[in-house]
Amino acid sequence: MPNRTRTTIWRPLATAATAALLATFLAPTTAQSAPRESRPVHSYENAVREAVWVDTGLDADRDGRHDRVAVDIVRPREPAAQGRKVPVIMDASPYYSCCGRGNEGQKKTYDANGDVVGMPLFYDNYFVPRGYAVVGVDLAGTNRSDGCVDVGGRSDVLSAKAVVDWLNGRATAYTTRTGTTRAEATWSNGRTGMIGKSWDGTIANGVAATGVKGLRTIVPISAISSWYDYYFQQGAPLYDSGPDWLSDYVDSPDARAKCAAVQKKLVDGAPRTGDWTPLWTERDYVKDARKVRASVFLVHGAQDLNVRMKHVGQWWDALARNGVERKIWLAQTGHVDPFDFRRAEWVENLHRWFDHELLGYDNGIDREPMADIERHPDQWVTSALWPPRGTATATLRPARGAQPGVGTLGLRRARGTETFTDDPGRGETDWAAAIDTPTADKAGFVTGPLTRDLRLSGSSKVTVTATPTTATAHLSAVLVDLGPDTIRDYAARGEGITTLTGRDCWGASTTGDSACYLRTAADTTAVEHTVVSRGWADLGTHASARHGRPLTPGKAYTLTLDLAATDHVVPAGHRLALIVAGTDKDLIDPPSTRPTLALDLSRTEARVPLVGGTAAFARATAGSPSGAPHVAERLDGVTAVPRSAGRVPGGGR
């Protein structure tokens, strides 16, 4: 366990001499006496606080000089005085002045000299006394940096990469924004770990995908892996705006005055048609996973409807194919930081991860289970590998039932059709609630009650053959666990957490930077169904996922929808459902028409990753009734899908 302080503020050691003596625990020595944990032996109160501006080599704002990004640094004073260098924990963010970081919306604060006084989040309070430098980078075009925000493009990524280069002696920095006095990172050993939630974690993904030397690990929390998939999925628009809106949201006043050309590129390069353009290729980090040198500790909420779980599946799988060392936490929450859903365990694990990756301590974390998964609120299990060994794809096929739109789900191919009409006023919670009732807006297919637990682990695909009545059509496919449970209320304001009034403390404090944060607790709700995986597409992308085409009414089209990654156990006694419908209210935008679609069941199937594969499904459904029983009452789920999931990846949270 780390040496943490929870209800009282840690006091700095009395003398530098004592700190110097204890600092010997921070440097790896022989295997026999090597430390397993960094200790808080340095003074946080007397830490060096400084700012430098790193030359990015870009001129995005076209003012005739290279853009410089502001880098605020908090580092222990003692190692440099002893001639020792320290590793760096870095959070590059667009939010330090506009919106704030963390559950309490913290922003950077400065003294009269322009040096940082308050650095958001607990990283500096906790890790600086343990021998790390903590660096907060203002992305280009934000806060005190030059340049323009280009929403995950070259400017965003290279402005952060330049800081890693500077820490490793490969880039130039200055002591002021416009001056000529150079600043050298003589105190850094170059070993850098990037961390951050949402846009911040996205930049960590992007910088890792450049293959930059010196970046040893990244910890992306609720992060984007491809910006196209933040705004669209297979042509279906997820939001009613594009990256230009987001850029304007975080731009500094100086950037707004200079960056009209960048804004125009964001508008022109991201047409609302949903077509893939070169702008999206530039912002796709998955294609460059082969370049990643850093290890990855990935954290995400399985019910995150802002940065959706598709980002996890495609990034994780690409990293796995390229042999990247990795670890994952999957929570029941929405867009929430692990500091706010599993605080003590998060600080402990993050501490051990950085000690291992940046200090080289053999603390065993690399030999522990790869995945931590929240099964029920505050109840976690581990998995040695993720997805676990024995996971294989089972092909599940829908069939007609006794009532229209209320069908069955099994292993045998069926014939016939099911028909539904797009209703933009209804979505996945409505469909699941009425799963046993014929409704015009969906086609549902359900197993009987399972006789054994069935574990889904990984990303599913649903292939449909559909005949539309109009020239445009959107499709949704969802997998649902039908049965009673108590889950985190991801649709509520806190997306699965509630903020309490008491505080606990994680590190050392100063007058200007407290290490004490409001406690949180799980916000739960009782439900009778849980949506476990989702996917959407524009049927016009049937021939190419990257380019949509008008449809011919009356013609059948075959399309495969990618569903988001998940890890969920459907318990014995529950039922598993596949629902195919049109617009998923508040999660995709509707098409220009309201089509009726006929599904050809003989050419419709779900390929689902199950632990134990097809045999596990067969065992779990053996002996259960083949049809879905009619249930008169609605099956209640979360109250509504949160539109707060929209447009800003992590701003203010």
C-alpha positions in Angstrom: 0.0 0.0 0.0 1.3 3.5 -0.7 2.0 5.9 2.1 -1.0 8.1 1.7 -2.8 10.6 3.9 -6.6 10.6 4.0 -8.0 12.8 6.7 -5.0 14.9 7.6 -2.6 16.8 5.5 0.9 15.3 5.2 3.6 17.5 6.7 6.9 17.9 4.9 10.0 16.4 6.5 11.7 18.8 8.8 15.1 19.1 7.0 16.6 18.7 3.7 19.3 16.5 5.3 16.7 14.1 6.4 15.1 14.2 2.9 18.5 13.5 1.3 19.0 10.5 3.6 15.6 9.0 2.8 15.9 9.8 -0.9 18.2 6.9 -1.3 15.0 4.8 -1.4 14.1 6.4 -4.8 17.0 5.1 -6.9 17.0 1.5 -8.0 20.1 -0.3 -6.6 20.9 -4.0 -6.6 18.2 -6.6 -7.1 18.5 -7.7 -3.5 18.0 -4.2 -2.0 15.9 -2.7 -4.8 12.9 -0.6 -3.4 9.4 -1.6 -4.3 7.7 1.7 -3.5 8.6 5.4 -3.8 8.2 7.2 -0.5 7.1 10.8 0.3 10.6 12.0 1.3 10.7 15.4 -0.5 9.2 18.7 0.5 6.1 19.6 -1.5 6.0 23.1 0.1 9.5 23.8 -1.1 9.1 22.2 -4.5 10.3 24.1 -7.5 7.4 25.8 -9.4 8.3 27.2 -12.7 7.0 27.7 -16.3 8.7 27.3 -19.6 7.4 27.7 -23.2 8.4 24.9 -25.6 8.9 25.6 -29.3 6.6 23.3 -31.2 8.1 24.0 -34.6 4.6 24.9 -35.9 3.0 28.2 -36.9 -0.6 27.3 -36.8 -1.8 30.8 -36.0 0.3 32.2 -38.9 1.8 35.1 -37.0 5.3 34.5 -38.5 6.9 32.8 -35.6 6.9 29.3 -34.1 4.1 28.5 -31.7 5.2 28.0 -28.1 3.2 25.9 -25.6 3.2 26.8 -21.9 4.5 24.1 -19.6 3.9 24.5 -15.8 6.2 22.4 -13.7 6.2 21.3 -10.1 9.2 19.2 -9.1 11.1 18.3 -6.0 13.9 20.6 -5.1 16.2 18.1 -3.4 17.1 15.7 -6.3 18.5 18.5 -8.4 20.5 19.8 -5.5 22.0 16.3 -5.2 22.7 16.0 -8.9 20.0 13.5 -9.5 17.3 13.6 -12.2 13.7 12.6 -11.9 11.0 11.2 -14.1 7.9 13.2 -15.3 4.2 12.7 -15.0 2.6 14.9 -17.7 -1.1 15.9 -18.3 -1.5 17.9 -21.5 -5.0 19.5 -21.5 -7.1 22.2 -23.3 -9.1 22.7 -20.1 -6.8 24.3 -17.6 -8.3 27.8 -18.0 -11.6 27.4 -19.8 -13.3 24.6 -18.0 -11.3 23.1 -15.2 -10.3 19.5 -14.4 -11.7 16.8 -12.1 -15.0 16.5 -10.3 -14.5 19.9 -8.7 -13.6 21.8 -11.9 -10.1 22.9 -10.8 -8.2 25.4 -12.9 -4.6 26.4 -12.8 -3.7 29.4 -10.6 -0.5 31.5 -10.6 1.6 33.8 -8.5 2.7 37.3 -9.5 5.7 35.9 -11.3 3.5 33.6 -13.5 4.6 30.4 -11.8 1.9 27.8 -11.0 0.5 27.8 -7.5 -2.5 25.5 -7.9 -2.1 22.6 -10.2 -5.4 20.8 -10.8 -5.9 17.2 -9.5 -3.9 15.3 -6.9 -0.9 14.2 -9.1 1.5 16.9 -8.0 0.5 16.7 -4.3 1.0 13.0 -4.2 3.8 12.3 -6.6 6.2 15.3 -6.2 7.1 14.2 -2.6 7.8 10.8 -4.0 10.4 12.0 -6.4 8.5 12.8 -9.6 8.1 16.0 -11.5 4.5 16.8 -12.5 4.0 18.8 -15.7 0.8 20.5 -16.8 0.9 21.4 -20.5 -1.6 23.9 -22.0 -2.3 22.5 -25.5 -1.7 24.9 -28.4 -4.3 27.6 -28.6 -5.4 27.3 -25.0 -4.6 29.2 -21.8 -1.0 30.6 -22.0 0.0 28.8 -25.2 0.4 30.1 -28.7 -1.1 28.4 -31.7 -4.5 27.0 -32.5 -6.6 24.1 -31.2 -7.2 21.6 -34.0 -9.1 19.0 -32.0 -6.8 16.0 -32.0 -4.8 16.9 -35.1 -1.2 17.7 -35.7 -1.2 20.9 -33.6 -2.8 19.2 -30.5 -0.6 16.1 -30.7 2.7 17.7 -31.7 2.4 20.5 -29.1 2.4 17.8 -26.5 5.0 15.6 -28.2 7.3 18.6 -28.3 7.3 18.7 -24.5 8.3 15.0 -24.3 11.1 15.9 -26.8 12.2 18.8 -24.6 12.3 16.6 -21.5 14.7 14.3 -23.5 16.9 17.1 -24.8 15.5 17.1 -28.4 13.5 20.4 -28.4 14.0 24.0 -27.3 12.2 25.8 -24.6 12.3 29.4 -23.3 11.8 31.0 -19.9 9.1 33.3 -21.3 6.5 33.2 -24.1 8.3 35.7 -26.3 11.8 35.9 -25.0 15.1 34.4 -26.1 16.5 33.0 -22.9 16.5 29.2 -23.2 15.4 26.8 -20.5 16.9 23.3 -20.2 15.3 20.3 -18.6 18.6 19.3 -16.8 16.5 18.0 -13.9 14.6 15.4 -16.0 15.9 11.9 -16.8 13.5 11.9 -19.8 11.3 9.1 -18.6 7.8 10.4 -19.1 4.4 9.1 -18.3 1.3 10.9 -19.8 -2.0 10.7 -18.0 -5.4 12.4 -18.4 -9.1 12.0 -18.7 -11.1 12.5 -21.9 -9.4 15.0 -24.3 -6.3 14.9 -22.1 -6.1 11.1 -22.3 -6.9 11.3 -26.0 -3.7 13.4 -26.5 -1.8 10.8 -24.5 -3.0 8.2 -27.1 -2.1 10.5 -29.9 1.4 11.2 -28.7 2.0 7.5 -28.0 1.0 6.8 -31.6 3.9 9.0 -32.8 6.3 6.5 -31.3 8.2 9.4 -29.5 11.2 8.2 -27.5 11.1 8.8 -23.8 7.4 8.3 -23.4 7.4 5.2 -21.2 3.8 4.8 -20.4 0.4 6.4 -20.9 -2.7 6.3 -18.7 -5.7 7.3 -20.9 -8.9 7.7 -18.9 -12.2 7.8 -20.9 -10.1 8.7 -24.0 -10.8 8.9 -27.7 -8.9 6.6 -30.0 -10.2 8.0 -33.3 -11.9 11.3 -33.6 -14.2 10.2 -36.4 -15.8 7.8 -33.9 -16.4 10.6 -31.5 -18.6 12.4 -34.0 -19.9 9.6 -36.2 -20.3 5.8 -36.3 -20.4 4.3 -39.7 -21.9 7.5 -41.1 -24.5 8.0 -38.4 -24.0 11.4 -36.7 -23.6 11.1 -32.9 -23.8 14.9 -32.3 -25.3 17.9 -34.1 -22.0 19.7 -34.3 -18.4 19.1 -35.4 -14.9 19.8 -34.2 -15.1 23.5 -35.1 -17.6 23.9 -32.2 -15.3 22.1 -29.8 -12.3 24.2 -30.9 -14.1 27.4 -30.3 -15.2 26.1 -26.9 -11.6 25.8 -25.5 -9.8 28.4 -27.6 -8.0 31.2 -25.8 -9.1 34.8 -26.7 -5.8 35.1 -28.6 -6.4 32.0 -30.6 -9.9 33.0 -31.5 -8.5 36.2 -33.0 -5.8 34.3 -35.0 -7.2 30.9 -35.9 -10.0 31.5 -38.4 -8.1 29.5 -41.0 -7.9 26.5 -38.7 -11.6 26.8 -37.9 -12.4 26.8 -41.6 -10.4 23.6 -42.1 -12.3 21.9 -39.3 -15.6 22.9 -40.9 -14.6 21.9 -44.4 -12.8 18.7 -43.4 -15.7 17.3 -41.3 -18.8 17.4 -43.4 -22.0 16.4 -41.7 -22.5 13.7 -44.3 -20.5 11.4 -42.1 -18.0 10.6 -44.9 -14.4 9.8 -43.9 -12.0 12.6 -45.0 -8.3 13.3 -44.7 -9.1 15.3 -41.5 -10.3 12.0 -39.8 -7.3 10.1 -41.1 -5.0 12.6 -39.3 -7.0 12.1 -36.1 -7.1 8.3 -36.2 -4.5 7.0 -33.7 -5.6 3.3 -34.1 -4.0 3.1 -37.5 -0.6 4.0 -35.9 -0.8 1.5 -33.0 2.2 -0.2 -34.4 4.3 2.8 -33.5 3.4 2.7 -29.8 6.5 2.2 -27.6 4.8 3.1 -24.3 2.9 0.8 -22.0 -0.8 1.5 -21.6 -3.0 1.5 -18.5 -6.5 2.2 -19.9 -9.5 3.1 -17.8 -13.0 3.6 -19.1 -16.7 3.5 -18.0 -18.6 0.7 -19.7 -21.6 3.1 -19.8 -19.7 6.1 -21.1 -22.0 7.7 -23.6 -19.7 10.7 -24.2 -16.5 8.9 -25.2 -18.2 5.6 -26.1 -16.8 2.2 -25.5 -16.1 1.7 -29.2 -12.9 3.7 -28.6 -11.8 1.1 -26.1 -12.3 -2.0 -28.2 -10.6 -0.8 -31.3 -7.6 0.7 -29.5 -7.2 -2.2 -27.1 -7.3 -4.7 -30.0 -4.8 -2.7 -32.0 -2.4 -2.5 -29.1 -2.8 -6.3 -28.5 -1.9 -7.0 -32.1 1.3 -5.0 -31.7 2.4 -6.6 -28.4 2.0 -3.5 -26.3 2.2 -4.0 -22.5 -1.2 -3.0 -21.2 -3.6 -3.0 -18.3 -7.3 -2.1 -18.1 -10.0 -1.0 -15.7 -13.7 -1.1 -16.7 -16.2 0.5 -14.4 -20.0 0.6 -14.5 -19.9 4.4 -14.7 -20.3 6.8 -17.4 -17.7 9.5 -18.1 -16.1 9.5 -14.7 -12.5 9.5 -13.4 -11.4 6.5 -11.3 -10.4 8.9 -8.6 -14.1 9.4 -8.1 -15.4 5.8 -8.4 -12.6 3.8 -6.7 -10.3 6.3 -5.1 -8.1 4.4 -2.6 -7.4 1.5 -5.0 -6.8 3.9 -7.9 -4.2 5.9 -6.1 -2.5 2.7 -5.0 -2.5 1.1 -8.4 -1.5 4.3 -10.2 1.4 4.8 -7.8 2.6 1.2 -8.3 2.2 1.6 -12.1 4.3 4.7 -12.3 6.9 3.3 -9.9 7.2 0.3 -12.2 7.2 2.1 -15.5 9.1 5.3 -14.7 11.3 4.3 -11.7 11.9 0.7 -12.8 10.8 -0.8 -9.5 10.0 -4.5 -9.5 6.8 -4.3 -7.5 5.0 -7.1 -9.4 2.2 -5.0 -10.9 3.2 -6.3 -14.4 2.5 -9.8 -13.2 -0.9 -9.2 -11.7 -4.2 -9.7 -13.6 -4.5 -7.6 -16.7 -8.1 -6.4 -16.1 -10.2 -5.1 -13.2 -13.9 -5.1 -14.0 -16.8 -3.7 -11.9 -19.5 -6.3 -11.8 -21.8 -4.5 -9.4 -21.4 -1.1 -7.7 -18.1 -1.2 -5.8 -17.8 -4.9 -6.4 -14.8 -5.7 -8.6 -13.4 -8.9 -10.1 -10.1 -9.5 -12.0 -9.2 -11.2 -15.2 -5.8 -12.6 -15.9 -6.1 -11.6 -19.5 -8.7 -9.4 -21.3 -10.6 -10.7 -23.1 -10.0 -13.9 -21.1 -8.7 -17.1 -22.5 -11.4 -19.2 -24.0 -13.4 -16.3 -25.4 -14.7 -17.1 -28.8 -17.3 -15.7 -31.2 -20.7 -17.2 -31.1 -23.1 -16.5 -34.0 -26.5 -15.8 -32.7 -29.5 -15.7 -35.0 -32.9 -14.1 -34.7 -36.2 -15.8 -35.5 -39.8 -14.8 -35.6 -41.9 -15.3 -32.5 -45.6 -15.6 -31.8 -46.1 -11.8 -32.0 -44.7 -9.3 -34.5 -41.4 -7.9 -33.4 -41.1 -10.1 -30.4 -38.9 -12.9 -31.6 -36.4 -15.4 -30.3 -32.5 -15.5 -30.3 -30.7 -18.8 -30.8 -28.2 -20.7 -32.9 -30.3 -21.8 -35.8 -30.7 -19.7 -39.0 -34.4 -18.7 -39.5 -36.5 -17.4 -42.3 -39.0 -14.6 -42.6 -38.9 -10.9 -42.0 -39.5 -8.4 -39.2 -40.5 -4.8 -39.8 -40.1 -1.6 -37.9 -40.5 2.1 -38.5 -37.9 4.7 -37.3 -39.3 6.8 -34.4 -36.7 9.5 -33.4 -38.6 10.0 -30.2 -37.7 6.6 -28.8 -34.4 5.0 -28.0 -32.8 2.0 -26.4 -34.4 2.4 -23.0 -37.8 2.5 -24.6 -37.1 -0.5 -26.8 -35.8 -2.6 -23.9 -38.6 -1.7 -21.6 -41.1 -2.9 -24.1 -39.1 -6.0 -25.3 -42.0 -8.4 -24.7 -44.6 -6.2 -26.4 -45.1 -5.5 -30.1 -44.2 -1.9 -30.9 -43.7 -0.4 -34.3 -40.3 1.1 -33.6 -38.2 -2.0 -33.0 -37.6 -5.6 -33.7 -36.6 -7.6 -30.6 -35.2 -11.1 -30.3 -34.8 -12.8 -26.9 -33.4 -16.0 -25.4 -35.4 -17.9 -22.8 -34.2 -17.5 -19.2 -30.6 -18.7 -19.0 -29.8 -21.8 -17.1 -26.2 -20.7 -16.6 -24.3 -17.5 -16.4 -23.1 -16.2 -19.8 -20.2 -13.8 -20.0 -19.8 -11.4 -22.9 -16.2 -10.0 -23.2 -15.0 -7.9 -26.1 -16.6 -6.3 -29.2 -19.6 -7.7 -31.0 -20.8 -7.3 -34.6 -24.3 -7.4 -35.9 -25.0 -8.0 -39.6 -28.4 -7.0 -40.9 -30.0 -7.2 -44.3 -32.6 -4.5 -44.5 -35.0 -3.1 -47.1 -35.9 0.6 -46.6 -38.8 2.5 -47.8 -36.9 5.8 -48.2 -33.5 7.0 -49.5 -32.0 7.5 -46.1 -32.0 5.2 -43.0 -30.2 4.9 -39.7 -29.9 1.7 -37.8 -29.2 0.9 -34.2 -28.4 -2.5 -32.6 -28.2 -3.1 -28.9 -27.5 -6.1 -26.7 -29.6 -6.1 -23.5 -29.5 -8.1 -20.2 -33.1 -8.6 -19.3 -33.4 -9.2 -15.6 -33.4 -7.3 -12.2 -30.2 -5.7 -11.0 -28.8 -2.8 -9.1 -26.4 -0.8 -11.2 -24.7 2.6 -11.1 -27.1 5.2 -12.4 -25.0 6.2 -15.4 -27.9 8.3 -16.8 -28.0 10.6 -13.7 -26.1 13.8 -13.4 -23.1 12.3 -11.8 -23.1 9.4 -14.3 -22.8 6.8 -11.6 -21.3 8.8 -8.6 -22.7 11.2 -6.1 -20.5 13.8 -4.5 -20.5 14.0 -0.8 -19.5 16.9 1.6 -16.6 15.4 3.5 -13.0 15.4 2.1 -10.1 13.1 2.2 -6.5 14.0 1.4 -4.0 12.4 -1.0 -0.6 13.9 -0.6 0.8 17.1 0.7 -0.9 20.5 0.7 0.1 24.2 0.5 -2.0 27.3 1.1 -2.5 27.5 -2.7 -3.0 23.8 -3.5 -4.9 21.5 -1.3 -4.5 17.7 -1.6 -8.0 17.2 -0.1 -11.0 16.4 -2.3 -14.7 15.9 -1.8 -15.5 12.3 -1.2 -17.8 10.4 -3.6 -20.0 7.4 -3.4 -21.8 5.1 -5.9 -25.1 6.5 -7.2 -27.2 3.3 -7.8 -30.6 2.5 -9.2 -32.6 -0.7 -9.4 -33.4 -1.8 -12.9 -35.1 -4.7 -14.7 -32.9 -4.4 -17.8 -29.4 -3.2 -18.6 -28.1 -2.3 -22.1 -24.7 -3.8 -22.3 -23.5 -2.9 -25.8 -24.5 -0.6 -28.6 -23.8 0.2 -32.2 -25.1 2.5 -34.9 -24.8 3.0 -38.6 -26.2 4.8 -41.6 -27.5 2.2 -44.0 -26.0 4.2 -46.8 -22.6 3.0 -45.8 -23.4 -0.6 -46.7 -20.8 -0.6 -49.5 -18.2 1.4 -47.6 -18.0 2.3 -43.9 -16.3 5.5 -45.0 -18.7 6.9 -47.6 -22.5 7.0 -47.6 -24.7 6.7 -50.6 -28.5 7.3 -51.2 -30.6 4.2 -50.9 -33.0 2.8 -53.4 -36.4 2.3 -51.7 -37.4 -1.3 -51.9 -33.9 -2.6 -52.4 -32.3 -4.9 -49.8 -28.9 -3.9 -48.3 -26.5 -5.8 -46.1 -24.6 -3.9 -43.5 -22.4 -4.9 -40.5 -22.6 -2.7 -37.4 -19.7 -2.6 -35.0 -20.9 -2.8 -31.4 -19.0 -1.3 -28.5 -16.7 -3.5 -26.4 -18.1 -4.7 -23.1 -17.5 -7.2 -20.3 -20.8 -8.3 -18.8 -22.1 -11.4 -17.2 -25.8 -12.2 -17.9 -26.8 -14.2 -14.9 -28.7 -17.5 -14.9 -32.4 -16.6 -14.8 -31.9 -13.5 -16.9 -32.5 -13.3 -20.7 -30.2 -12.0 -23.4 -31.8 -9.8 -26.1 -30.8 -8.4 -29.4 -32.8 -5.3 -30.6 -32.6 -3.8 -34.1 -34.2 -0.4 -34.6 -33.8 3.0 -36.2 -32.7 6.2 -34.4 -31.5 5.7 -30.9 -32.9 8.8 -29.2 -30.3 11.2 -27.9 -27.4 8.9 -29.0 -27.6 9.4 -32.7 -29.3 12.0 -34.8 -32.2 11.0 -37.0 -32.1 10.7 -40.8 -33.9 13.2 -43.0 -36.8 10.7 -43.5 -38.7 8.2 -41.3 -38.2 4.9 -43.1 -39.8 1.6 -42.5 -37.3 -1.2 -42.7 -37.9 -4.9 -43.3 -35.2 -7.2 -41.8 -34.4 -10.4 -43.7 -33.9 -12.8 -40.7 -32.1 -15.4 -42.8 -29.4 -12.8 -43.4 -29.3 -11.2 -40.0 -27.0 -12.3 -37.2 -25.0 -11.2 -34.1 -21.5 -12.3 -33.6 -20.9 -12.1 -29.9 -17.6 -12.8 -28.0 -18.6 -15.2 -25.3 -16.3 -16.9 -22.7 -16.7 -20.5 -23.9 -18.0 -19.5 -27.3 -20.9 -21.2 -29.0 -20.8 -24.1 -26.5 -21.3 -21.8 -23.6 -24.3 -20.2 -25.2 -25.7 -23.7 -26.0 -25.3 -24.8 -22.4 -26.8 -21.6 -21.0 -29.9 -21.9 -23.2 -30.4 -25.6 -23.0 -33.6 -26.5 -21.3 -34.9 -23.0 -21.2 -38.2 -22.0 -23.0 -37.5 -21.3 -26.7 -39.7 -18.3 -26.9 -39.7 -15.0 -25.0 -42.7 -15.1 -22.6 -45.1 -12.2 -22.8 -44.8 -9.9 -19.8 -47.5 -7.3 -19.4 -45.6 -4.7 -17.4 -42.7 -2.6 -18.7 -39.1 -3.6 -17.7 -37.7 -0.5 -16.1 -34.1 0.6 -16.8 -32.3 3.9 -16.3 -34.6 6.8 -16.4 -33.1 8.4 -19.6 -30.0 8.5 -21.6 -28.0 11.6 -20.5 -27.7 14.3 -23.2 -24.9 15.7 -21.0 -22.9 13.0 -22.8 -22.7 15.5 -25.6 -20.1 17.5 -27.5 -17.5 18.2 -24.9 -15.1 15.2 -24.1 -14.5 15.9 -20.4 -14.8 19.6 -20.1 -15.3 20.6 -16.5 -15.2 17.0 -15.3 
